[in-house]
Amino acid sequence: MLALLLAWEAGARLIGSRLFPPATAVAAALWQDALHGPLLHNLGVTLLRVAAAFTLAMLLGSLLGVAMGRSPTLNRMLDSLLTGLLNLPALVGIVLIYVWFGLSETTAIAAVALNKLPSTAVTVREGARALDQGLIDMARSFRMGRRATLRHVVLPQLYPYLFGAARSGLALIWKIVLVAELLGCSDGVGFQIQVLFQLFDVTGILAYTLAFILVVQAIEWGLLQPLERRANVWR
């Protein structure tokens, strides 16, 4: 990362174009916007939308994936629908939901969650199919309750798939939220990037991009990786 930043700085100073600002200029713009501009407000609004859509998509997608993985009949019934949703362009889904249900906070979150739900369901479905039936039968023979079986037998086997879905989902939802904000919101990072684009403010666009990257890295290092290590300690 340090080598990349140094190359960026040197290349930008060598080119000397306002369309390719150096890293130090972007960092300075990020700092100033965080102190005196709308960056923290827009970033906070976007984070709330990301959190809501991510939670909704992970919860519903995981439940659907487990159900389809454990029930061949349900899988046959819903597989074509799931494939269709999986290949539906995010832009089309967002536009249709805005047209049908109007521009609101709820529709924005629903549109983003709908785009992530199919990929979560597909990933978790494969995990449900790979469950060790022998361990489940052993739990039954020892008369473990459903809750204990879920906690000690099923979930530990699903954790790798759930964390895989969470990682890919978080990366995907960040991108889709920006599209939803650009099309139908009056605040947020996507809306602000649209404004900066109209002003040809490349430094501002890169500053918001850098803020995004820092937040995602903080979530990865501070939340997802510690949770994954704790969940897989049984291995």
C-alpha positions, 0 to 999 in steps of 0.5 A: 500500500505504501509503494502504491501511494508513493507511485501515485504521488510521483506519477501525479506530480510528473503528469501535473494535471488537475485530473490526476491529483497527487495523493497528498492533495487528496488526503488534504481534501479528505481532511478538510471535508471531514472537518468543515464539509459534509463528508462525515454526514454523507458517510454516516448516512451511507453507512446506515443504508449499507448496514440496513440493507446488509442485515436484511439481505444476509438474514433473508438470504441465509434463511432462504439458502438453508431452506433450499439447501435442505429441501430438494423440492423447495430448491427445484421450485425456486432455483429458476427464480433465484437464478433470474434475480442473480442475473438481474442488473442492479441498475434495472432493479433499483430503477424498477423499485423506485418507479413502482414504490416511489423514492424513499429511504425504505425503497432505497434499502429494499432495492439494495437488499434485493440485489444482494439477497440472491448471491447470499442465498446461493452461497449459503445453499451450498453450505447447507448442502455440504452439512455432515448428516452424520453429525446431525444424526449423532446429535439426534441420537444424543437427544440434543434439542433443536437449538443446541443442534443448530448452535453446536452442529449446524452453524459451525459448519455454515460459518465459512459460507456465511463469512464468505457471503458477508465479505462479498455482500459487503463489497457488493452492497457498498457499490449498489448503495452508491447507485441507489443514492445517485439515482434517488437520494438527496444525501449520501456518498453517491449523491455527493459523488454525482455533485463532484462529477458535475463539477469535474472535481477529481480530487473530491471524488478521490477523497470520498473514494479514499474515505470509503476504502478506509471504512471498509478496511476498518470493518474488515480488520476490526469486525469481520476478521476477529469474528471469523477467528472466533467462529472458527476456533473450534477447528 
